[in-house]
Amino acid sequence: MATMTLEIAAKLVKEYGKNEKDSGNSRAQVALLTHRIAEITEHLKIHKKDKHSRRGLTTLVAQRRRLLNYLTRTDIEGYRALIKQLDLRR
């Protein structure tokens, strides 16, 4: 399982933020959370009884949902573009 390294985080922030230092941007935060959620999901496929990681996963999903709700209220077109870019809705 690959963990989130500084290089991966910097690449995601640069791609989804306004610049390479804009880690507070909602779009960048959603991208970082999505990456972490994917990592934990892969971990849980192997370790099915890891309840602590499952709890952490639900916390991350809830945090991402709150950020996406904020984006829906403030920038609906940016929200739609981000959903399509990250492939969150199927």
N, CA and C atoms as an extended XYZ file, in Angstrom:
270
Properties=species:S:1:pos:R:3:atomname:S:1:resname:S:1:resid:I:1 pbc="F F F"
N         0.840       -1.175        0.000 N   MET     1
C         0.000        0.000        0.000 CA  MET     1
C         0.885        1.238        0.000 C   MET     1
N         0.703        2.084       -0.972 N   ALA     2
C         1.461        3.326       -1.051 CA  ALA     2
C         0.820        4.363       -0.141 C   ALA     2
N         1.665        5.024        0.630 N   THR     3
C         1.140        6.059        1.511 CA  THR     3
C         1.249        7.405        0.823 C   THR     3
N         0.564        8.371        1.378 N   MET     4
C         0.625        9.701        0.789 CA  MET     4
C         1.960       10.338        1.157 C   MET     4
N         2.802       10.517        0.171 N   THR     5
C         4.092       11.150        0.386 CA  THR     5
C         3.970       12.645        0.129 C   THR     5
N         5.004       13.366        0.491 N   LEU     6
C         4.984       14.805        0.249 CA  LEU     6
C         4.910       15.112       -1.247 C   LEU     6
N         5.524       14.258       -2.056 N   GLU     7
C         5.510       14.489       -3.506 CA  GLU     7
C         4.092       14.326       -4.068 C   GLU     7
N         3.394       13.291       -3.603 N   ILE     8
C         2.018       13.064       -4.070 CA  ILE     8
C         1.125       14.211       -3.622 C   ILE     8
N         1.266       14.626       -2.371 N   ALA     9
C         0.449       15.728       -1.846 CA  ALA     9
C         0.740       17.012       -2.605 C   ALA     9
N         2.013       17.295       -2.871 N   ALA    10
C         2.380       18.507       -3.604 CA  ALA    10
C         1.820       18.478       -5.022 C   ALA    10
N         1.857       17.305       -5.647 N   LYS    11
C         1.327       17.188       -7.011 CA  LYS    11
C        -0.180       17.447       -7.029 C   LYS    11
N        -0.903       16.869       -6.049 N   LEU    12
C        -2.350       17.075       -5.983 CA  LEU    12
C        -2.701       18.526       -5.700 C   LEU    12
N        -1.956       19.158       -4.789 N   VAL    13
C        -2.227       20.563       -4.461 CA  VAL    13
C        -1.943       21.443       -5.663 C   VAL    13
N        -0.860       21.158       -6.380 N   LYS    14
C        -0.525       21.956       -7.566 CA  LYS    14
C        -1.582       21.789       -8.653 C   LYS    14
N        -2.092       20.562       -8.798 N   GLU    15
C        -3.071       20.286       -9.855 CA  GLU    15
C        -4.441       20.890       -9.541 C   GLU    15
N        -4.887       20.802       -8.285 N   TYR    16
C        -6.247       21.218       -7.949 CA  TYR    16
C        -6.321       22.565       -7.248 C   TYR    16
N        -5.215       23.062       -6.710 N   GLY    17
C        -5.223       24.372       -6.067 CA  GLY    17
C        -4.975       25.474       -7.078 C   GLY    17
N        -4.992       26.708       -6.604 N   LYS    18
C        -4.724       27.831       -7.498 CA  LYS    18
C        -3.238       27.925       -7.839 C   LYS    18
N        -2.375       27.507       -6.900 N   ASN    19
C        -0.936       27.423       -7.139 CA  ASN    19
C        -0.374       26.285       -6.308 C   ASN    19
N         0.948       26.123       -6.331 N   GLU    20
C         1.535       24.958       -5.654 CA  GLU    20
C         1.516       25.060       -4.132 C   GLU    20
N         1.233       26.235       -3.581 N   LYS    21
C         1.201       26.419       -2.126 CA  LYS    21
C        -0.221       26.507       -1.584 C   LYS    21
N        -1.224       26.370       -2.419 N   ASP    22
C        -2.612       26.614       -2.029 CA  ASP    22
C        -3.277       25.331       -1.526 C   ASP    22
N        -2.786       24.822       -0.393 N   SER    23
C        -3.340       23.579        0.136 CA  SER    23
C        -4.648       23.800        0.882 C   SER    23
N        -5.022       25.039        1.161 N   GLY    24
C        -6.264       25.320        1.865 CA  GLY    24
C        -7.470       25.411        0.945 C   GLY    24
N        -7.234       25.414       -0.351 N   ASN    25
C        -8.318       25.485       -1.324 CA  ASN    25
C        -9.217       24.259       -1.166 C   ASN    25
N       -10.520       24.466       -1.242 N   SER    26
C       -11.475       23.364       -1.070 CA  SER    26
C       -11.263       22.269       -2.103 C   SER    26
N       -10.981       22.657       -3.342 N   ARG    27
C       -10.761       21.666       -4.395 CA  ARG    27
C        -9.534       20.809       -4.083 C   ARG    27
N        -8.462       21.440       -3.593 N   ALA    28
C        -7.246       20.704       -3.245 CA  ALA    28
C        -7.498       19.784       -2.052 C   ALA    28
N        -8.244       20.258       -1.073 N   GLN    29
C        -8.547       19.438        0.096 CA  GLN    29
C        -9.368       18.212       -0.292 C   GLN    29
N       -10.337       18.395       -1.189 N   VAL    30
C       -11.148       17.260       -1.646 CA  VAL    30
C       -10.271       16.256       -2.389 C   VAL    30
N        -9.343       16.730       -3.196 N   ALA    31
C        -8.448       15.829       -3.929 CA  ALA    31
C        -7.559       15.047       -2.963 C   ALA    31
N        -7.028       15.710       -1.938 N   LEU    32
C        -6.187       15.029       -0.954 CA  LEU    32
C        -6.996       13.995       -0.173 C   LEU    32
N        -8.196       14.364        0.223 N   LEU    33
C        -9.047       13.417        0.952 CA  LEU    33
C        -9.418       12.227        0.083 C   LEU    33
N        -9.686       12.466       -1.186 N   THR    34
C       -10.040       11.384       -2.097 CA  THR    34
C        -8.881       10.395       -2.224 C   THR    34
N        -7.671       10.910       -2.290 N   HIS    35
C        -6.504       10.031       -2.371 CA  HIS    35
C        -6.370        9.193       -1.098 C   HIS    35
N        -6.532        9.817        0.059 N   ARG    36
C        -6.432        9.087        1.327 CA  ARG    36
C        -7.552        8.057        1.469 C   ARG    36
N        -8.756        8.412        1.017 N   ILE    37
C        -9.887        7.482        1.085 CA  ILE    37
C        -9.610        6.261        0.219 C   ILE    37
N        -9.038        6.474       -0.960 N   ALA    38
C        -8.711        5.347       -1.838 CA  ALA    38
C        -7.665        4.438       -1.200 C   ALA    38
N        -6.665        5.031       -0.534 N   GLU    39
C        -5.640        4.222        0.130 CA  GLU    39
C        -6.237        3.373        1.243 C   GLU    39
N        -7.070        3.991        2.082 N   ILE    40
C        -7.648        3.260        3.208 CA  ILE    40
C        -8.614        2.188        2.708 C   ILE    40
N        -9.327        2.469        1.627 N   THR    41
C       -10.240        1.479        1.061 CA  THR    41
C        -9.470        0.249        0.605 C   THR    41
N        -8.326        0.454       -0.044 N   GLU    42
C        -7.494       -0.677       -0.465 CA  GLU    42
C        -6.982       -1.450        0.750 C   GLU    42
N        -6.609       -0.742        1.808 N   HIS    43
C        -6.147       -1.392        3.038 CA  HIS    43
C        -7.249       -2.260        3.635 C   HIS    43
N        -8.475       -1.745        3.633 N   LEU    44
C        -9.581       -2.474        4.243 CA  LEU    44
C       -10.022       -3.682        3.421 C   LEU    44
N        -9.703       -3.701        2.135 N   LYS    45
C       -10.001       -4.885        1.326 CA  LYS    45
C        -9.163       -6.072        1.799 C   LYS    45
N        -7.957       -5.788        2.278 N   ILE    46
C        -7.074       -6.843        2.761 CA  ILE    46
C        -7.354       -7.158        4.231 C   ILE    46
N        -7.487       -6.101        5.029 N   HIS    47
C        -7.658       -6.234        6.482 CA  HIS    47
C        -9.108       -5.938        6.847 C   HIS    47
N        -9.965       -6.899        6.658 N   LYS    48
C       -11.403       -6.697        6.811 CA  LYS    48
C       -11.834       -6.390        8.244 C   LYS    48
N       -11.071       -6.825        9.234 N   LYS    49
C       -11.482       -6.631       10.625 CA  LYS    49
C       -10.842       -5.413       11.286 C   LYS    49
N       -10.207       -4.563       10.523 N   ASP    50
C        -9.553       -3.373       11.059 CA  ASP    50
C       -10.598       -2.288       11.306 C   ASP    50
N       -11.195       -2.323       12.470 N   LYS    51
C       -12.297       -1.400       12.795 CA  LYS    51
C       -11.815        0.034       12.978 C   LYS    51
N       -10.597        0.222       13.468 N   HIS    52
C       -10.087        1.567       13.689 CA  HIS    52
C        -9.877        2.306       12.362 C   HIS    52
N        -9.353        1.611       11.383 N   SER    53
C        -9.176        2.234       10.069 CA  SER    53
C       -10.527        2.496        9.411 C   SER    53
N       -11.495        1.614        9.642 N   ARG    54
C       -12.829        1.826        9.091 CA  ARG    54
C       -13.452        3.090        9.672 C   ARG    54
N       -13.250        3.323       10.968 N   ARG    55
C       -13.770        4.527       11.612 CA  ARG    55
C       -13.106        5.768       11.026 C   ARG    55
N       -11.797        5.688       10.803 N   GLY    56
C       -11.085        6.792       10.174 CA  GLY    56
C       -11.586        7.061        8.772 C   GLY    56
N       -11.909        5.995        8.053 N   LEU    57
C       -12.436        6.139        6.698 CA  LEU    57
C       -13.765        6.879        6.704 C   LEU    57
N       -14.663        6.509        7.624 N   THR    58
C       -15.961        7.191        7.670 CA  THR    58
C       -15.790        8.661        8.039 C   THR    58
N       -14.810        8.969        8.879 N   THR    59
C       -14.533       10.364        9.229 CA  THR    59
C       -14.059       11.142        8.010 C   THR    59
N       -13.158       10.544        7.222 N   LEU    60
C       -12.654       11.214        6.024 CA  LEU    60
C       -13.752       11.412        4.987 C   LEU    60
N       -14.609       10.418        4.829 N   VAL    61
C       -15.709       10.533        3.862 CA  VAL    61
C       -16.663       11.653        4.279 C   VAL    61
N       -16.940       11.754        5.577 N   ALA    62
C       -17.830       12.817        6.065 CA  ALA    62
C       -17.203       14.188        5.859 C   ALA    62
N       -15.906       14.298        6.093 N   GLN    63
C       -15.223       15.571        5.889 CA  GLN    63
C       -15.245       15.969        4.417 C   GLN    63
N       -15.010       14.997        3.527 N   ARG    64
C       -15.063       15.285        2.090 CA  ARG    64
C       -16.471       15.698        1.679 C   ARG    64
N       -17.489       15.041        2.250 N   ARG    65
C       -18.877       15.399        1.932 CA  ARG    65
C       -19.174       16.842        2.341 C   ARG    65
N       -18.688       17.262        3.518 N   ARG    66
C       -18.900       18.645        3.961 CA  ARG    66
C       -18.229       19.634        3.021 C   ARG    66
N       -17.014       19.324        2.586 N   LEU    67
C       -16.324       20.208        1.647 CA  LEU    67
C       -17.049       20.268        0.305 C   LEU    67
N       -17.557       19.132       -0.147 N   LEU    68
C       -18.300       19.124       -1.410 CA  LEU    68
C       -19.608       19.902       -1.287 C   LEU    68
N       -20.261       19.821       -0.141 N   ASN    69
C       -21.468       20.624        0.085 CA  ASN    69
C       -21.141       22.108        0.045 C   ASN    69
N       -20.022       22.503        0.631 N   TYR    70
C       -19.583       23.894        0.588 CA  TYR    70
C       -19.338       24.326       -0.855 C   TYR    70
N       -18.658       23.483       -1.624 N   LEU    71
C       -18.411       23.815       -3.027 CA  LEU    71
C       -19.716       23.941       -3.808 C   LEU    71
N       -20.696       23.115       -3.481 N   THR    72
C       -21.988       23.195       -4.163 CA  THR    72
C       -22.644       24.547       -3.915 C   THR    72
N       -22.540       25.024       -2.685 N   ARG    73
C       -23.146       26.318       -2.347 CA  ARG    73
C       -22.407       27.485       -2.978 C   ARG    73
N       -21.086       27.419       -3.060 N   THR    74
C       -20.307       28.580       -3.474 CA  THR    74
C       -19.950       28.587       -4.959 C   THR    74
N       -19.667       27.395       -5.542 N   ASP    75
C       -19.185       27.342       -6.927 CA  ASP    75
C       -19.689       26.053       -7.575 C   ASP    75
N       -20.904       26.086       -8.080 N   ILE    76
C       -21.533       24.871       -8.605 CA  ILE    76
C       -20.800       24.337       -9.840 C   ILE    76
N       -20.305       25.227      -10.695 N   GLU    77
C       -19.582       24.768      -11.889 CA  GLU    77
C       -18.249       24.141      -11.509 C   GLU    77
N       -17.566       24.724      -10.529 N   GLY    78
C       -16.323       24.139      -10.040 CA  GLY    78
C       -16.566       22.784       -9.395 C   GLY    78
N       -17.689       22.668       -8.691 N   TYR    79
C       -18.078       21.403       -8.073 CA  TYR    79
C       -18.274       20.333       -9.139 C   TYR    79
N       -19.015       20.669      -10.180 N   ARG    80
C       -19.281       19.699      -11.247 CA  ARG    80
C       -17.996       19.279      -11.953 C   ARG    80
N       -17.109       20.251      -12.185 N   ALA    81
C       -15.843       19.936      -12.838 CA  ALA    81
C       -14.976       19.036      -11.961 C   ALA    81
N       -14.969       19.307      -10.663 N   LEU    82
C       -14.168       18.507       -9.736 CA  LEU    82
C       -14.692       17.078       -9.638 C   LEU    82
N       -16.015       16.932       -9.584 N   ILE    83
C       -16.625       15.603       -9.516 CA  ILE    83
C       -16.246       14.793      -10.755 C   ILE    83
N       -16.292       15.444      -11.905 N   LYS    84
C       -15.945       14.758      -13.148 CA  LYS    84
C       -14.453       14.425      -13.185 C   LYS    84
N       -13.618       15.370      -12.726 N   GLN    85
C       -12.175       15.176      -12.751 CA  GLN    85
C       -11.736       14.049      -11.817 C   GLN    85
N       -12.324       13.994      -10.626 N   LEU    86
C       -11.935       12.977       -9.652 CA  LEU    86
C       -12.716       11.666       -9.834 C   LEU    86
N       -13.713       11.686      -10.699 N   ASP    87
C       -14.544       10.508      -10.990 CA  ASP    87
C       -15.211        9.995       -9.718 C   ASP    87
N       -15.893       10.908       -9.000 N   LEU    88
C       -16.544       10.538       -7.747 CA  LEU    88
C       -17.942        9.990       -7.949 C   LEU    88
N       -18.665       10.453       -8.930 N   ARG    89
C       -20.022        9.966       -9.187 CA  ARG    89
C       -19.998        9.029      -10.367 C   ARG    89
N       -20.744        7.959      -10.267 N   ARG    90
C       -20.749        6.997      -11.382 CA  ARG    90
C       -22.094        6.929      -12.033 C   ARG    90
